[in-house]
Amino acid sequence: MALSAVFNIILSLVVVLLVGVCIYYAATKRSELGIVDEVERERQKYSVKGMSDFIKHEFDEITRMNLYDLALSEDEFERRKNTKYELKKALKGAGYASANDKKYVKTLMFDLLRNQYKVNERNINYAISFDNVDKMTAADKFDILLHMYKKKYKSNALSQIISEYRLDEPKFEYDAAVPSYVITPEEIDQIYNEQIMGQSIDFEDKLQIVVQRIYQGYKGFSVIDDIRDQNIDGVSGGVSGIPPSFLDQVGDMEDYLDATGKFNIPMSYDSVWIFYKGKSMYLSFLSFGSEAELRRVCQNIYKFNNPGQLSESVGFKINEMKDGSRIVVLRPNFSESWAFFVRKFAPPVLVNPEQLLIHKNKENVIELLKYLIRGARVTAVTGEQGCGKTTLLMAIMKFLYPTITIRVQETAFELHLRKIYPRNNILSLRETDTITGQMGLDVQKKTDGGVNILGEVATDPVAAWMIQMAQVASKFTLFTHHAKTFPNLITALRNSLLKIGMFNNEDVAEVQVVNVINFDIHLKRGVDGTRFIERITECVPKEKEFKYHEGYRTAKNMDDKWEAFMDNATEYFRHMTQTSNYDYHNIVEFKNGEYVFTHELSEANVQAMRENMSDEDVKEFDKFLDTAWG
């Protein structure tokens, strides 16, 4: 019995021990799970999405709260009312690319996250892995780089990165035979390693970077939000990669990729391009992440001044942003994918022609441009998109006599001449939904205009306006056009007059055009992005004077009468069948890296220019004519 009792005691102790071990193990496991759950909750709370949800909630609270229900003191009521008003105004303006409104919204976000949401040096790493570079994406590194460069270079930060590391040089990234302009993730990694790696980033800088990441997904324009604010020529999205409609055509995308052997094909929402110094550059390290995000940007980026709704029936919108940038947005089914183009223009400050023209003998070219303007010559500035037509037009307006009034007709305000020349008599008009360009031109005729400027002759009606303006509405006219050659310019304008029904005869329409156009300044953008004047062309209309022989009246026999009649018939048919109503010649050409003066100005244009110049300028002009052509 004693042995049995001992055995039972030992067994009980073992059972108790096992139960204790199990209880301890379960408690430890629960504790570990609790810790894991707590870490995961914290990770989600301080992720970009978690902080973005908090910001949205707080902003909703501020903008929607009924202050009369809070029983506030008068001072507190006024303070909260002002905060509510300012935030609502700023949130609306931020979506229109207002720099001040964007700054206000981001500053409020910064304060809320640091003071209320308790973001600190440790938990901020859940948003972006500042403490572990191996977990960073190329987009993370780019955001950090751009922020750090902005502290020193401000809106020239991106330009500084590109020029400092020569990122605008062509690369054989996708084709061993054909170079392309692309900035790759590997290049961003390399720059980050050189500039940031091993350095300590201040907490305030980290939080500002995270705030920008939250802002661009909330009220901004996704990954292009900060890029759009930089001093570049433009930015676009949705213009490369596989469009969503293609997925419906191929059926199974995996089968298609297997068949083609291409497994890294970008989608349309992976398309971010910038226009930098005349070069279209693909930022392969950036992506909108989804078609929905690209669509959100397209649906919001064009809405300044309420231009109307983008829809399937209205598949594109052309508008301007608050900073004067031109925005074009397209959507399916008009385009194969959602896409947008932001064309930025140089800030409205005086840019001298000396800054634009950099090649040898530019001084004489600038002098010639001055006399074309002061000589009141109807001049076209032609060239492809992005070659600098608008910029040159703004620059040469400095040569105009201050006493001459300027009237501008544009599709969207782009020249901003009043901001550059605030002391000149300038008025700009543009089309609206209810006011056509023709109506605007009719109004301009009654505004004492001296020189009329057409921002861009891109459609048939606008071409007709230009001819009207040059003939009756002003002293002379300046305009831009996309023609490649001078005959193309004349033909395009002639055809526009025929299309809208102003004329029915090609010959008569062409005569109208060549009697209006005096000169064409043609710009070109080189392969390396440099811009220059390729040629300056003069148009010389041919005279159409019929010189009939009167000999048939005095002829004494029928043979002499018939001979005189045949001479007159020959003269008539020669004029009726002449293939061109004008001659043209290049007075300046760009050859071997320098400007060369080739053909001298015609006497008719020289005389007309003298009549429009001051006495002092006439003397200087005559000297120029004696020396420029050697």
C-alpha positions in Angstrom: 0.0 0.0 0.0 2.8 2.4 0.8 4.4 1.7 -2.5 1.2 2.3 -4.3 0.6 5.6 -2.5 4.1 6.8 -3.4 3.4 5.9 -7.1 0.2 7.8 -7.0 1.9 10.8 -5.5 4.6 10.8 -8.2 2.0 10.4 -10.9 0.0 13.3 -9.6 3.2 15.4 -9.5 4.0 14.6 -13.1 0.4 15.4 -14.2 0.6 18.7 -12.3 4.0 19.4 -13.8 2.7 18.7 -17.3 -0.4 20.8 -16.8 1.9 23.6 -15.5 4.2 23.3 -18.6 1.1 23.4 -20.9 -0.3 26.4 -19.1 3.1 28.2 -19.3 3.5 27.3 -22.9 0.0 28.5 -23.8 0.5 31.7 -21.9 3.9 32.3 -23.6 2.4 31.6 -27.0 -0.5 34.0 -26.3 2.0 36.6 -25.2 4.0 36.1 -28.4 0.9 36.2 -30.5 -0.2 39.4 -28.7 3.2 40.9 -29.4 3.0 39.9 -33.1 -0.5 41.3 -33.3 0.6 44.5 -31.7 3.5 44.9 -34.1 1.2 44.2 -37.0 -1.3 46.7 -35.8 1.4 49.3 -35.4 2.8 48.5 -38.9 -0.7 49.0 -40.4 -1.3 52.1 -38.4 1.8 53.8 -39.5 1.8 52.6 -43.1 1.1 55.2 -45.8 -2.4 53.9 -46.1 -3.0 54.0 -42.4 -1.7 57.6 -42.1 -3.7 58.6 -45.2 -6.9 57.2 -43.7 -6.2 59.3 -40.6 -5.6 62.4 -42.6 -8.8 62.0 -44.6 -10.8 61.4 -41.4 -9.3 64.5 -39.7 -9.9 66.7 -42.8 -13.5 65.5 -43.0 -13.9 66.3 -39.3 -12.5 69.8 -39.8 -14.4 70.7 -43.0 -17.8 69.1 -42.1 -18.2 69.8 -38.4 -21.1 72.0 -37.3 -19.4 74.6 -35.1 -22.6 75.8 -33.6 -23.1 72.5 -31.8 -19.8 72.8 -29.9 -20.7 75.6 -27.6 -17.3 77.4 -28.3 -16.2 80.7 -27.1 -16.3 83.5 -29.6 -12.5 83.5 -30.2 -12.4 79.7 -30.5 -15.4 79.8 -32.9 -13.7 82.3 -35.2 -10.4 80.4 -35.1 -12.1 77.1 -36.1 -14.3 78.8 -38.7 -11.2 80.3 -40.3 -9.4 77.0 -40.2 -12.4 75.2 -41.8 -12.7 77.9 -44.5 -8.9 77.9 -45.3 -8.7 74.1 -45.5 -11.7 73.8 -47.8 -10.3 76.5 -50.1 -6.8 74.9 -50.0 -8.1 71.4 -50.7 -9.9 72.7 -53.8 -6.9 74.8 -55.0 -4.4 72.0 -54.4 -6.2 69.9 -57.0 -5.6 72.8 -59.5 -1.9 72.8 -58.9 -1.8 75.9 -56.7 1.6 75.9 -55.0 0.4 77.9 -52.0 -2.6 75.7 -51.4 -0.5 72.6 -51.7 2.0 74.0 -49.2 -0.8 74.8 -46.8 -2.4 71.3 -47.0 1.0 69.6 -46.6 1.9 71.8 -43.6 -1.4 70.8 -41.8 -0.8 67.2 -42.6 2.7 67.4 -41.1 1.4 68.9 -37.9 -1.4 66.4 -37.5 0.8 63.4 -38.1 3.5 64.6 -35.7 1.3 66.0 -32.9 -1.8 63.9 -33.0 -0.9 60.7 -34.7 2.4 60.5 -32.8 4.6 59.6 -35.7 8.2 59.3 -34.4 11.7 58.3 -35.5 10.9 54.6 -35.1 7.4 54.1 -36.4 7.9 56.3 -39.5 10.0 53.4 -41.0 6.7 51.5 -41.5 5.8 54.0 -44.2 9.1 54.0 -46.0 12.0 51.8 -44.9 14.4 54.6 -44.1 16.3 52.2 -41.7 16.7 49.4 -44.3 17.9 50.4 -47.7 17.4 46.9 -49.0 13.7 47.2 -48.6 13.5 50.5 -50.4 12.2 50.6 -54.0 13.7 52.8 -56.7 10.7 55.1 -56.3 11.4 55.5 -52.6 15.0 56.4 -53.3 13.9 58.9 -55.9 11.5 60.6 -53.6 14.3 60.9 -51.0 16.8 62.2 -53.6 14.3 64.7 -55.0 13.5 66.0 -51.5 17.1 66.5 -50.5 18.0 68.2 -53.8 14.9 70.5 -53.5 16.3 71.8 -50.2 19.2 73.3 -52.2 17.9 73.7 -55.8 14.2 74.1 -55.2 12.3 73.8 -58.6 15.5 73.0 -60.4 16.2 69.9 -58.3 15.3 67.4 -61.0 17.2 69.3 -63.7 20.2 69.3 -61.4 20.0 65.5 -60.8 19.7 64.9 -64.6 22.5 67.2 -65.6 24.8 66.2 -62.7 24.6 62.5 -63.6 24.1 63.0 -67.3 20.9 61.0 -67.3 19.7 62.7 -70.5 22.3 60.9 -72.6 20.9 58.2 -74.9 21.2 54.6 -73.7 20.9 51.2 -75.4 18.6 49.9 -72.7 16.0 48.1 -74.8 17.6 47.7 -78.2 21.3 47.1 -78.9 21.0 49.1 -82.1 18.7 51.9 -81.3 19.4 54.2 -78.3 16.6 55.7 -76.2 16.2 58.3 -73.5 15.4 56.4 -70.3 16.2 56.8 -66.6 16.5 53.3 -65.1 16.1 52.0 -61.5 19.8 51.0 -61.5 20.8 54.6 -62.1 18.6 55.8 -59.2 20.1 53.2 -57.0 23.6 54.4 -57.9 22.8 58.0 -57.3 21.2 57.2 -54.0 24.3 55.2 -52.9 26.5 58.1 -53.8 24.4 60.9 -52.3 22.4 59.5 -49.4 23.9 56.2 -48.3 25.6 56.4 -44.9 24.1 59.8 -44.1 21.6 60.4 -41.4 18.3 61.8 -42.6 16.6 64.1 -40.2 13.2 63.1 -38.8 11.6 66.2 -40.2 12.9 65.4 -43.7 11.6 61.9 -43.3 8.2 63.1 -42.3 8.1 65.6 -45.1 8.8 62.9 -47.6 6.1 60.7 -46.1 3.7 63.7 -46.1 4.4 64.2 -49.9 3.7 60.4 -50.5 0.3 60.7 -48.6 -0.6 64.0 -50.3 0.1 62.8 -53.9 -2.3 59.9 -53.4 -4.9 62.0 -51.7 -5.2 65.4 -53.4 -2.1 65.3 -55.7 -1.3 63.7 -59.0 0.2 60.5 -57.9 3.9 59.8 -58.8 4.1 62.9 -61.0 3.0 65.4 -58.4 6.4 66.6 -57.4 7.8 66.1 -60.9 5.1 68.4 -62.4 6.2 71.2 -60.1 9.8 71.1 -61.4 11.3 73.3 -64.1 11.0 70.9 -67.0 9.2 71.2 -70.3 6.5 68.8 -69.5 5.3 65.4 -68.2 2.9 62.8 -69.5 1.5 59.5 -68.5 -0.4 56.5 -70.0 1.5 56.9 -73.4 3.4 53.6 -73.4 3.0 50.1 -72.2 0.2 47.6 -72.8 -3.3 49.3 -72.7 -6.1 47.5 -70.9 -8.0 47.0 -74.1 -5.2 44.8 -75.3 -5.8 42.3 -72.5 -9.3 41.7 -73.9 -7.8 40.9 -77.3 -5.2 38.4 -76.2 -7.5 36.5 -73.9 -5.0 35.0 -71.5 -2.1 37.3 -70.7 0.1 34.5 -69.4 -0.2 32.6 -72.6 0.6 35.7 -74.6 3.7 36.3 -72.5 4.8 32.7 -72.8 4.4 32.9 -76.6 6.4 36.1 -77.0 9.0 35.3 -74.3 8.6 38.8 -72.8 7.7 38.7 -69.1 8.5 42.3 -68.1 6.2 44.2 -70.5 5.0 47.4 -68.8 1.4 48.3 -68.6 -0.1 51.6 -69.5 -0.1 52.7 -65.9 3.6 52.0 -65.7 4.1 54.9 -68.2 5.7 58.1 -66.8 7.5 60.4 -69.3 9.1 63.8 -68.9 10.0 66.3 -71.6 13.4 67.8 -70.7 15.3 70.2 -72.9 13.6 68.9 -76.0 14.0 65.2 -75.2 11.3 62.8 -74.3 12.6 60.7 -71.4 11.0 57.5 -69.9 11.2 57.2 -66.2 11.1 53.4 -66.0 11.4 53.3 -62.2 8.1 55.0 -61.7 4.5 53.6 -62.0 1.0 54.8 -61.1 0.5 51.3 -59.7 -2.9 50.6 -61.2 -5.2 51.6 -64.0 -7.5 53.1 -61.4 -4.8 55.5 -60.1 -3.9 56.6 -63.6 -7.6 57.2 -64.3 -7.9 59.2 -61.0 -5.1 61.5 -62.1 -6.6 62.0 -65.6 -10.0 62.8 -64.2 -8.6 65.4 -61.8 -5.7 67.1 -63.5 -7.7 69.1 -66.1 -10.4 70.6 -63.9 -9.2 74.1 -63.3 -11.9 76.7 -64.1 -14.5 73.9 -64.7 -13.9 73.1 -68.4 -16.6 70.5 -68.5 -16.8 66.8 -67.9 -14.6 64.2 -69.6 -16.8 61.4 -70.8 -17.1 58.7 -73.4 -18.9 61.1 -75.6 -16.3 63.9 -74.9 -13.2 61.8 -75.1 -10.6 64.6 -74.6 -10.2 67.9 -72.9 -7.7 70.7 -73.5 -7.3 73.2 -70.6 -4.7 75.0 -68.6 -3.7 74.6 -65.0 -3.5 77.3 -62.4 0.2 77.9 -63.0 -0.4 78.3 -66.8 0.6 74.8 -67.9 -1.3 73.4 -70.8 -3.1 70.1 -70.1 -4.5 67.6 -72.6 -6.3 64.6 -71.2 -7.7 61.7 -73.3 -9.7 58.7 -72.3 -11.1 55.5 -73.9 -12.8 55.0 -76.3 -11.3 58.0 -78.0 -7.8 56.8 -77.1 -6.7 53.3 -76.4 -5.9 54.1 -72.8 -6.2 56.9 -70.2 -3.5 59.4 -71.0 -2.5 63.0 -70.2 0.1 65.5 -71.4 1.2 68.5 -69.3 3.1 71.1 -71.3 4.9 73.5 -69.0 6.0 76.9 -70.2 8.9 79.0 -69.0 7.9 81.3 -66.2 6.6 84.6 -67.5 9.8 86.5 -67.2 11.8 88.3 -69.9 14.0 85.9 -71.8 16.4 87.6 -74.1 17.1 86.2 -77.6 20.8 86.1 -76.6 19.8 83.4 -74.1 17.9 81.3 -76.7 20.4 81.5 -79.6 23.8 80.1 -78.7 25.6 79.4 -82.0 28.2 81.3 -83.9 27.1 84.6 -85.7 24.0 84.8 -83.5 24.5 88.5 -83.0 23.6 89.2 -86.7 20.6 86.9 -86.5 19.3 88.7 -83.5 19.8 92.0 -85.3 17.8 90.8 -88.2 15.0 89.6 -86.0 14.9 93.1 -84.5 14.5 94.7 -87.9 11.8 92.2 -88.9 9.7 93.2 -85.9 10.4 97.0 -86.1 9.9 96.8 -89.9 6.3 95.4 -89.2 6.8 92.3 -91.3 4.1 89.6 -91.1 6.2 86.7 -89.8 5.5 83.0 -89.1 7.5 81.1 -86.5 7.4 77.5 -87.5 8.8 74.2 -86.3 7.8 71.0 -84.6 6.4 70.7 -81.1 8.9 71.6 -78.3 11.3 73.4 -80.6 10.8 76.7 -78.8 8.4 78.7 -81.1 6.4 80.3 -78.3 9.5 81.1 -76.3 11.2 82.8 -79.2 8.0 84.7 -80.0 7.9 86.0 -76.5 11.5 87.0 -76.6 11.5 89.0 -79.9 8.5 91.0 -78.7 11.1 93.1 -76.8 12.1 94.7 -80.1 8.6 96.1 -80.7 8.2 99.9 -80.3 6.5 100.5 -76.9 4.0 102.9 -78.7 2.5 100.0 -80.7 -0.4 98.2 -79.1 -0.5 94.4 -79.0 -3.6 92.2 -79.3 -3.2 88.4 -78.7 -5.7 85.7 -79.8 -5.0 82.2 -78.3 -6.7 78.9 -77.7 -5.4 78.9 -74.1 -3.4 81.7 -72.5 0.3 80.7 -73.1 2.2 83.8 -74.1 1.5 85.8 -70.9 3.0 88.9 -72.5 1.5 91.3 -70.0 3.4 89.6 -67.2 6.6 90.0 -69.2 6.0 93.5 -70.6 3.7 95.1 -67.9 4.1 98.7 -69.2 3.0 97.8 -72.8 -0.6 98.1 -74.1 -1.4 94.4 -74.4 -4.7 92.5 -74.3 -5.1 88.8 -74.8 -8.3 87.0 -75.8 -9.1 83.3 -76.1 -11.9 81.1 -77.2 -14.5 79.8 -74.7 -17.4 77.5 -75.0 -19.7 80.4 -75.9 -17.3 82.8 -77.7 -15.7 81.6 -80.9 -12.3 82.7 -82.2 -14.1 84.6 -85.1 -16.1 86.5 -82.5 -12.9 87.3 -80.6 -11.3 88.5 -83.8 -14.3 90.8 -84.6 -13.9 92.3 -81.2 -10.2 92.8 -81.6 -10.8 94.9 -84.7 -12.4 97.5 -82.4 -9.7 97.6 -79.8 -7.1 99.8 -81.5 -4.7 96.9 -82.1 -1.3 97.7 -83.7 0.1 94.2 -83.9 -1.9 91.0 -83.7 -0.4 87.8 -82.4 -1.9 84.3 -82.9 -0.6 81.9 -80.4 -0.9 78.9 -82.7 -2.4 78.4 -86.2 -3.4 74.8 -85.9 -6.8 74.6 -87.4 -8.5 75.8 -90.6 -10.6 78.5 -89.0 -7.6 79.9 -87.2 -5.7 80.1 -90.5 -8.5 82.1 -91.9 -8.4 84.5 -88.9 -4.7 85.0 -89.4 -5.2 86.0 -93.1 -8.0 88.4 -92.0 -5.9 89.9 -89.3 -2.9 90.4 -91.5 -5.0 92.1 -94.3 -7.3 94.4 -92.4 -7.1 94.2 -88.6 -3.7 95.5 -87.7 -0.4 96.9 -88.7 1.2 93.4 -88.9 0.8 89.9 -87.6 2.9 87.3 -85.9 1.9 83.7 -85.5 3.3 80.2 -84.9 2.7 77.1 -87.1 3.9 73.5 -87.3 4.9 73.6 -91.0 8.1 71.8 -91.9 9.0 73.7 -95.0 8.1 77.1 -96.5 6.0 75.6 -99.3 4.3 73.4 -96.7 3.3 76.6 -94.8 1.9 78.3 -97.9 0.0 75.2 -99.0 -1.4 74.5 -95.5 -2.7 78.1 -95.2 -4.1 78.0 -98.8 -5.9 74.7 -98.2 -7.4 76.0 -94.9 -8.9 79.0 -96.8 -10.4 76.5 -99.4 -11.7 74.1 -96.7 -13.7 76.7 -94.8 -15.1 78.1 -98.1 -13.5 81.5 -98.2 -12.3 80.7 -101.8 -13.2 78.2 -104.4 -10.1 78.6 -106.6 -6.7 77.4 -105.4 -4.8 80.0 -107.4 -6.8 82.9 -105.9 -6.4 81.5 -102.4 -2.7 81.1 -102.7 -2.3 84.6 -104.0 -4.1 85.8 -100.8 -1.6 83.9 -98.7 1.6 84.9 -100.4 0.6 88.5 -100.4 0.2 88.3 -96.6 3.3 86.2 -95.5 6.6 88.1 -95.6 9.0 85.9 -93.6 9.2 82.5 -91.9 11.5 81.8 -89.0 11.9 78.0 -88.8 13.1 76.5 -85.6 14.5 73.0 -85.2 15.4 70.7 -82.3 18.6 68.7 -82.7 18.9 65.0 -81.7 20.7 66.1 -78.6 17.9 68.5 -77.7 19.5 71.8 -78.6 17.3 74.3 -80.3 18.3 76.6 -83.1 16.9 78.6 -86.1 17.3 76.3 -89.1 16.5 79.0 -91.6 14.8 82.4 -92.1 12.9 82.5 -95.3 11.6 85.4 -97.3 8.5 85.1 -99.5 8.5 87.1 -102.7 5.1 87.2 -104.5 5.2 87.0 -108.3 3.6 89.8 -110.2 0.7 88.9 -112.4 0.6 91.7 -114.9 -0.8 90.8 -118.3 1.2 92.6 -121.0 -1.2 92.3 -124.0 0.1 93.4 -127.4 -2.1 96.1 -129.0 -0.7 95.3 -132.5 -3.8 93.6 -133.6 -5.5 97.0 -133.7 -3.1 98.5 -136.1 -2.3 95.4 -138.1 -3.0 95.9 -141.8 -3.7 92.3 -142.7 -5.3 89.3 -141.2 -2.0 87.4 -140.7 -0.6 90.1 -138.6 -3.8 90.3 -136.6 -3.8 86.5 -135.9 -0.1 86.7 -134.9 -0.9 89.4 -132.3 -3.9 87.5 -131.1 -1.8 84.3 -130.6 0.8 86.3 -128.7 -1.9 87.6 -126.3 -3.4 84.1 -126.0 0.0 82.6 -125.2 0.5 85.3 -122.5 -2.9 84.6 -121.0 -2.4 80.9 -120.8 1.1 81.3 -119.4 -0.2 83.2 -116.5 -3.2 80.9 -116.0 -1.0 77.8 -115.9 1.9 79.1 -113.9 2.6 76.6 -111.1 3.4 79.0 -108.4 2.4 82.5 -107.3 5.6 83.1 -105.3 9.3 82.7 -105.1 11.1 82.1 -101.8 14.7 82.1 -100.7 16.5 81.6 -97.4 18.2 84.7 -96.2 19.8 82.9 -93.2 20.7 79.2 -92.9 22.2 77.2 -90.1 25.3 75.3 -91.5 28.0 73.4 -89.7 27.1 74.9 -86.3 26.9 78.5 -87.3 24.4 81.0 -88.9 25.2 81.9 -92.5 23.6 84.8 -94.3 22.9 83.6 -97.8 20.4 85.5 -100.0 19.9 89.3 -99.5 16.6 90.8 -98.7 14.4 91.8 -101.6 14.1 95.5 -102.3 10.4 95.5 -101.8 10.7 94.3 -98.2 13.6 96.5 -97.5 11.6 99.6 -98.6 8.5 98.5 -96.6 10.7 97.9 -93.5 12.3 101.4 -93.8 8.8 103.0 -93.9 7.9 101.5 -90.5 11.1 102.3 -88.7 12.3 105.3 -86.8 14.9 107.5 -88.5 17.6 106.2 -86.2 16.7 102.6 -86.9 16.7 103.2 -90.6 20.3 104.4 -90.4 21.3 101.3 -88.4 19.3 99.1 -90.7 21.1 100.4 -93.7 24.5 99.7 -92.0 23.3 96.2 -91.2 22.4 95.5 -94.8 25.9 96.6 -95.9 27.7 94.3 -93.4 25.5 91.2 -92.7 25.8 89.7 -96.1 29.5 90.6 -96.5 
